Amino acid sequence: MILAGVFFPQECLWAGGQTNVLAEADRLIRERKYAAAFRLLDEKDSDNNDLALFEKKIHLAMNYSAATVMHQSFTFIDLNSGQTLDDYLVDPENFTVYNAYDFQINRILQRRIEKTPSDDRPYRLLADFYFSVYQIYRDKWFMQSAELFDRIDELYRKADIIKPLDISSLEKCAMVLVFKKKNREAIKLYRRIISQAPEYGNGNYGLAQASYMTGDFDVSLEYARRAIETFSVPYNKSDAALLAGLSCESLDKKNEALMYYRKSRDFGRIDFFNAQKIFSLSLVLEDEDAWMKEGGALLALDVYNIEYYYEMINIFRTAGKLSLFEKFFDHFASTYEKDIRVCANVLLCRAVFYQNFVADREKSSALYKKALIQFKRIFPPDHEVIRMIQRELKRN
């Protein structure tokens, strides 16, 4: 949301005052009469001389426009009962009351900066606009991401000199610095955020993340722990727990790392990366029942994805546990013995294992042949997996 902070209005430009117009615009927005709200604001200040009204127009454009052309022009509509803004994109002909405006926010704000360089507000509003543009378009806008990052950084810094940035602006500036790989500068801003709001989850997580990127794993762990406590949304907690696990692993605190990876999973992060971390550590820290279970959970994320099976070989190799590879897949295959594709994947994975890690061509070829029989039951003759197995058999 672009609207941030409370601004002191310039001199009123009409009888009745700015406050009444803003209140009326807010009423129209609540009633979802977005075209009427923008029209009111534009009629009262078509030249965008009043920053408070202009900011309300930005708020409408960025949050309630029915359509936009590269965030340089915006279409507004008045919604009736049962209608949504998304409906306009599907059936624009059903909306007869609409308005399209050439509203180049960046150009207008740049002119204001040139006119009143000692006012912090246009700098912040323009930085906010560019930040939103980056989130929406990435490299598909008029400016590439790198140029946007430089501009956002510059604008926030200039605003900060005039008047200290609020938490919202500090956070966006810090995020841009992280994107620019200026993590130490980002850390300074995150510390400013935390000094104002110690319980702000994003501030704690941002500091943890930037510290991790600089190799300060003790600090990263400290603030990742705080982020777990201060976030309210479970998925955010899962990200923080994952970061805590990574920090622990970097500090060679393997048992604690495993605990945090599992916390991340408990909070909702169920993906290959985290499952891989859990299995890798379970394999070296825990008993057979535990790591067998975690290995099965990893492959169960997508039992048909052969790349997951190949990665299992790497995990066993990295852990120095290749001797347990066959035992694991004996157990895993027994739980999917009626699934042809899973059994074929297991055979193929074993063939690769014996070819590349045991150098047993005879056994590898036998496994490739068995896998080929199974894959031919489910795939057409020209399938890439079948062609790959046939190539390997020729090589052997």
VEXMI-732337 format. One record per residue (C-alpha): x, y, z; residue in three letters. Coordinates in steps of 0.5 Angstrom, whole numbers, padded with zeros to 4 digits, always signed. Example, Ala and Ser with C-alpha at 12.3 -4.5 7.8 and 13.67 -1.06 7.14 Angstrom:
residues 2
+0025-0009+0016ALA+0027-0002+0014SER
This chain:
residues 396
+0000+0000+0000MET+0003+0007-0002ILE+0000+0011+0003LEU+0005+0012+0009ALA+0005+0017+0015GLY+0001+0023+0016VAL+0002+0029+0012PHE+0001+0036+0013PHE-0003+0039+0008PRO-0001+0045+0004GLN-0006+0052+0004GLU-0013+0050+0002CYS-0014+0051-0005LEU-0022+0052-0005TRP-0028+0054+0000ALA-0029+0048+0004GLY-0022+0046+0005GLY-0018+0040+0003GLN-0021+0036+0009THR-0028+0035+0007ASN-0025+0033+0000VAL-0021+0028+0003LEU-0027+0025+0007ALA-0031+0025+0001GLU-0026+0021-0003ALA-0025+0016+0003ASP-0033+0015+0003ARG-0033+0014-0004LEU-0028+0009-0004ILE-0031+0005+0002ARG-0037+0005-0003GLU-0033+0002-0008ARG-0034+0008-0013LYS-0027+0009-0015TYR-0028+0013-0021ALA-0032+0018-0017ALA-0027+0018-0012ALA-0021+0020-0017PHE-0026+0024-0021ARG-0027+0028-0015LEU-0020+0029-0013LEU-0018+0031-0020ASP-0023+0036-0021GLU-0021+0039-0014LYS-0013+0039-0016ASP-0012+0037-0023SER-0005+0040-0023ASP-0003+0036-0017ASN-0001+0042-0013ASN-0004+0039-0007ASP+0001+0034-0004LEU-0005+0031+0001ALA-0010+0030-0005LEU-0004+0028-0010PHE-0002+0022-0005GLU-0010+0020-0004LYS-0010+0019-0012LYS-0004+0015-0012ILE-0007+0011-0007HIS-0013+0010-0011LEU-0009+0008-0017ALA-0004+0003-0014MET-0010+0000-0010ASN-0016+0001-0014TYR-0015+0002-0021SER-0019-0003-0026ALA-0013-0003-0031ALA-0007+0000-0032THR-0002+0001-0038VAL+0005+0000-0035MET+0003+0004-0029HIS+0003+0011-0033GLN-0005+0011-0034SER-0010+0008-0030PHE-0018+0006-0031THR-0023+0007-0025PHE-0030+0004-0025ILE-0035+0005-0020ASP-0037-0002-0017LEU-0045-0004-0016ASN-0047-0010-0012SER-0044-0016-0013GLY-0038-0014-0018GLN-0031-0014-0017THR-0025-0010-0020LEU-0023-0017-0023ASP-0030-0017-0027ASP-0028-0011-0031TYR-0022-0015-0034LEU-0026-0021-0036VAL-0032-0017-0038ASP-0030-0009-0039PRO-0037-0008-0044GLU-0041-0010-0038ASN-0038-0003-0034PHE-0041+0003-0037THR-0039+0008-0032VAL-0031+0008-0032TYR-0026+0013-0033ASN-0018+0013-0036ALA-0013+0018-0034TYR-0006+0019-0036ASP-0003+0019-0029PHE+0004+0019-0029GLN+0006+0019-0022ILE+0013+0018-0023ASN+0014+0024-0027ARG+0009+0028-0023ILE+0013+0027-0017LEU+0020+0028-0020GLN+0017+0035-0022ARG+0015+0036-0015ARG+0022+0034-0012ILE+0025+0039-0017GLU+0020+0045-0015LYS+0021+0043-0007THR+0028+0039-0006PRO+0027+0041+0002SER+0021+0037+0002ASP+0022+0029+0004ASP+0015+0027+0002ARG+0016+0027-0005PRO+0022+0023-0005TYR+0019+0018+0000ARG+0013+0017-0005LEU+0017+0016-0011LEU+0021+0011-0008ALA+0015+0008-0006ASP+0012+0008-0013PHE+0019+0005-0016TYR+0019+0000-0010PHE+0012-0003-0012SER+0013-0002-0020VAL+0019-0007-0019TYR+0015-0012-0015GLN+0010-0012-0021ILE+0014-0012-0027TYR+0021-0014-0025ARG+0025-0012-0031ASP+0019-0011-0036LYS+0018-0004-0034TRP+0021+0002-0037PHE+0027+0002-0032MET+0031-0005-0031GLN+0031-0008-0024SER+0038-0005-0022ALA+0037+0002-0024GLU+0030+0002-0020LEU+0034-0001-0014PHE+0039+0005-0015ASP+0034+0010-0016ARG+0030+0007-0010ILE+0036+0007-0005ASP+0038+0014-0007GLU+0031+0017-0006LEU+0030+0014+0001TYR+0037+0016+0003ARG+0035+0024+0001LYS+0029+0023+0005ALA+0032+0020+0011ASP+0037+0026+0011ILE+0031+0031+0011ILE+0027+0027+0016LYS+0028+0020+0019PRO+0025+0015+0015LEU+0019+0011+0018ASP+0019+0004+0019ILE+0016+0002+0013SER+0021+0006+0009SER+0026+0004+0013LEU+0024-0004+0011GLU+0023-0002+0004LYS+0030+0001+0003CYS+0033-0005+0007ALA+0030-0010+0002MET+0033-0006-0004VAL+0040-0006-0001LEU+0040-0013+0000VAL+0038-0014-0007PHE+0044-0010-0009LYS+0048-0015-0004LYS+0050-0009+0000LYS+0048-0013+0007ASN+0052-0009+0012ARG+0048-0003+0010GLU+0042-0006+0010ALA+0044-0009+0017ILE+0044-0002+0020LYS+0037+0000+0017LEU+0034-0006+0020TYR+0037-0005+0027ARG+0034+0002+0026ARG+0027-0001+0025ILE+0028-0006+0031ILE+0030+0000+0036SER+0024+0003+0034GLN+0020-0004+0034ALA+0023-0010+0038PRO+0017-0014+0036GLU+0017-0013+0029TYR+0018-0020+0026GLY+0020-0017+0019ASN+0025-0013+0022GLY+0028-0019+0026ASN+0028-0023+0020TYR+0031-0018+0016GLY+0037-0017+0020LEU+0038-0025+0021ALA+0038-0026+0014GLN+0042-0020+0012ALA+0047-0022+0018SER+0047-0029+0015TYR+0049-0027+0008MET+0055-0023+0011THR+0057-0029+0015GLY+0055-0027+0022ASP+0052-0033+0024PHE+0051-0032+0031ASP+0047-0026+0030VAL+0043-0029+0025SER+0041-0034+0029LEU+0039-0029+0035GLU+0035-0025+0031TYR+0032-0031+0027ALA+0030-0034+0034ARG+0027-0027+0035ARG+0023-0027+0029ALA+0020-0034+0030ILE+0017-0031+0037GLU+0015-0024+0034THR+0012-0027+0027PHE+0004-0028+0028SER+0003-0032+0021VAL+0006-0039+0021PRO+0009-0039+0014TYR+0013-0033+0016ASN+0015-0037+0023LYS+0017-0043+0018SER+0022-0038+0014ASP+0025-0036+0020ALA+0026-0043+0023ALA+0029-0045+0017LEU+0034-0039+0017LEU+0035-0041+0024ALA+0037-0048+0022GLY+0042-0046+0017LEU+0045-0041+0022SER+0046-0047+0027CYS+0049-0051+0021GLU+0054-0046+0019SER+0056-0046+0027LEU+0056-0054+0027ASP+0050-0054+0031LYS+0048-0060+0028LYS+0043-0062+0033ASN+0040-0056+0034GLU+0040-0055+0026ALA+0035-0061+0026LEU+0031-0058+0031MET+0030-0052+0027TYR+0029-0055+0020TYR+0023-0059+0024ARG+0020-0053+0027LYS+0020-0050+0020SER+0016-0056+0017ARG+0011-0056+0023ASP+0010-0049+0021PHE+0008-0051+0014GLY+0014-0051+0010ARG+0014-0058+0007ILE+0019-0057+0001ASP+0025-0061-0002PHE+0030-0056+0001PHE+0028-0057+0008ASN+0026-0064+0007ALA+0033-0065+0004GLN+0036-0062+0010LYS+0032-0066+0015ILE+0034-0072+0012PHE+0041-0071+0011SER+0042-0069+0019LEU+0038-0075+0021SER+0042-0080+0017LEU+0048-0078+0021VAL+0045-0076+0028LEU+0039-0081+0029GLU+0037-0088+0029ASP+0035-0092+0023GLU+0028-0092+0024ASP+0028-0084+0024ALA+0032-0083+0018TRP+0029-0088+0014MET+0022-0085+0016LYS+0025-0078+0014GLU+0028-0081+0007GLY+0021-0083+0005GLY+0018-0077+0007ALA+0023-0073+0002LEU+0021-0078-0004LEU+0014-0078-0002ALA+0014-0070-0004LEU+0014-0073-0011ASP+0015-0080-0012VAL+0015-0080-0019TYR+0021-0074-0020ASN+0027-0078-0021ILE+0031-0072-0020GLU+0029-0073-0012TYR+0032-0080-0013TYR+0039-0078-0016TYR+0039-0073-0010GLU+0039-0079-0005MET+0045-0082-0008ILE+0049-0075-0007ASN+0046-0075+0000ILE+0048-0081+0002PHE+0055-0080-0001ARG+0056-0073+0003THR+0054-0076+0009ALA+0059-0082+0008GLY+0053-0087+0008LYS+0053-0090+0002LEU+0053-0097+0005SER+0046-0095+0007LEU+0044-0094+0000PHE+0041-0101-0002GLU+0038-0102+0005LYS+0034-0095+0005PHE+0031-0097-0002PHE+0030-0104-0001ASP+0025-0101+0005HIS+0022-0095+0001PHE+0021-0100-0005ALA+0017-0105-0001SER+0012-0099+0001THR+0011-0098-0006TYR+0011-0105-0009GLU+0005-0104-0013LYS+0007-0097-0016ASP+0010-0099-0023ILE+0013-0092-0024ARG+0016-0092-0017VAL+0019-0099-0018CYS+0022-0097-0024ALA+0025-0090-0021ASN+0028-0094-0016VAL+0031-0099-0021LEU+0034-0093-0025LEU+0037-0090-0019CYS+0040-0096-0017ARG+0043-0097-0024ALA+0046-0090-0024VAL+0049-0092-0017PHE+0052-0098-0019TYR+0055-0095-0025GLN+0058-0088-0022ASN+0059-0090-0015PHE+0061-0098-0015VAL+0063-0098-0022ALA+0060-0105-0023ASP+0058-0105-0030ARG+0055-0112-0030GLU+0050-0110-0024LYS+0048-0103-0027SER+0047-0106-0034SER+0042-0111-0031ALA+0038-0106-0027LEU+0038-0101-0033TYR+0035-0107-0037LYS+0030-0108-0031LYS+0028-0101-0031ALA+0027-0101-0038LEU+0022-0106-0038ILE+0018-0103-0033GLN+0018-0096-0036PHE+0016-0099-0043LYS+0010-0101-0039ARG+0008-0094-0038ILE+0011-0089-0043PHE+0011-0089-0050PRO+0018-0092-0054PRO+0020-0085-0055ASP+0020-0082-0048HIS+0026-0079-0046GLU+0027-0083-0040VAL+0027-0090-0045ILE+0032-0086-0049ARG+0037-0085-0044MET+0037-0092-0041ILE+0038-0094-0048GLN+0044-0090-0049ARG+0047-0092-0042GLU+0046-0099-0044LEU+0050-0098-0051LYS+0055-0095-0047ARG+0056-0101-0042ASN
